[in-house]
Amino acid sequence: LQALADAAAMHKENRAVLGPEALKEARKEFETNKKSLKSVMKPDDIVRDVATLNLSRYVEEVVAAILEGNIKVTDIPAVLSLCKAMHHRYPDFLGNLSQGLWAVISGKVSDETGKNRRIYVRIVTEFLLNGFTTETKPLLKLITDVTGGKDGNYAVTDANVVVAFVKAAGFEIFGVVSEGARRYMKLIAEEAARLEAHQKELSDKTEQDKEKDLTVVASSKILAEGQEYSNKLSALLSERAVTDEVSKEFLTHCKGAYNTLTSSLVATHGKLQKMEKRCEQDRLLSGSLTDNREKGLVDARKLKESLLRSVEVLSDILDLPMPTESGGVGLELWTKGGGEDGADFGPFDDDETRMFYSDVPDFLTTVPPALLGLTQDDIEKRKAENLVKFGSGFDNVPDDVESDNTDVAASSEEQLDAAEQGEVKESEANGETAEANKDTPHYKLMVLLEQELPECCRREQIDELAEKFCTNHGSSKNSRKRLTQALFLVPRTRLDLLPYHSRMAASLSRVWSDIADTLVTDLEQQFHGQAKYKKNQNIESRLKTARYIGELTKFRLAPPMVAFRCIRRCLDDFTGGNVDVACCVLESCGRYLYRLKHTNEKLTSLIEAMMRIAKAKHLDERSQALINTAFYTVKPPTSGPKKQTK
């Protein structure tokens, strides 16, 4: 209120006639102060220098110094003080300066001139407010052009110019009091009434009651200053720098621009929501975004923020209501009606399964940060990342899918077997060394990985073991690497361990992402490496790898695209062991992916392709039985209503 009232009072004062002052020849002083004009001096210093110098021969140089100076918004008061002093003493100064300003404003718009154009629009508006000029046609023509008001369509061509003009104009041109000024004036009146009522209540109380009174009210000194500025502003609200007819034209064009920008903001908000959904879809399916998609998302957000700022300024100053942006409508991630008795368990068939795959321990909350080797900032960052990646459930996920052609490096079977044998030998060597001292962390970790981990066949056991690892070994990167190797090297005959190993990886991945990322990468490389060999001797290992990937998919550690790539790899040569492996992937996570809305369409197309290939190849009865079993596991047959017997 103080700034608004002081500015309005200054504008009124400047519109009055000012008297001349004494002159003094000083070319050297001007040459010294010419450099300061480009960096903009303080207003008082400028007025003093102009009042004591005879600059009649250097008017054009002063104009050039202003136009060449890098003027900022905070420098505008100093520039106006200089223009006020120069205009009073040299009649041709303002004409030369206005010509230079309008040459930039009306010239070709570029990145270099865009900022100066906005600043110069504010300066010429201030000229009109301060009474330096009464000619409104150039400014009115500019606003008409940039708002598109000439033909009435209001296709805004430069929103920044409109916003700059509206910020500078205020009620002295529009005749409308801003919503912020009205709100603060109302607040001051309410607080003053509240203070008066409180003082009246205190006058009726005793001294002891006054000491016990803890009511918080505004300071009487602050309220007195606020009322002073409020009254000062109220007295100036009727002041106008232009005629009523011109004021209405300005207001009409700016309101038209506001309506156009509001529509653009709402449309941009809707498009941004769709883009964010598509990007979230890519993250779910592929684990990351492409550079072009990431850049497009950032640009769309910047555009919306720019439009929002412009609309907020116009809404406040023109006293117009802000548009209501429609909130993001969360899309259901699973198809409802899958549970018994009409209950919904997300993409799972029963509550027990849902709890096993969704309700994992949160060690970031239950384990002290010092034991995790993380700072409090790291924990907050990890929690935010987990909220983005895993969310609070299975809601607010987009439903449109785009293909991902990411290539995965394949490993040969010999390399994988050699690596597995090397790890076993290393583990044996470490075990022999560790027997010398059973109290060392190395020995305890070996016991945890080699003895306790293979015996965990219940959810409570694997959660306790995960917490034990978190507390005693999680802060060591080497320990996490050994755990990842132990989780990866599951014996091919122990398929019962895969869900529990996946649950442990899911629990620990909330704290350290390197465990799950490495495990998923190794398994996918192993899958494609084993697929290169058509021998059926390694079918058990392939089935174990396929089922492991399916379990990690249900825990949302492996992106769905990993499972899709595995199925697609088998469909490329749908014979022999590839039939068993493809059916194994579908039996493991097919039902889960089918009930997810954002993967339903892609999985359905793969299943349809599999059925067409199977029909064309005339597979044997065993393979056909496997395919039918996998198909009905993913899409169980709907049973009709039972007939009631009388």
Disulfide bonds with the S-S distance in Angstrom:
none
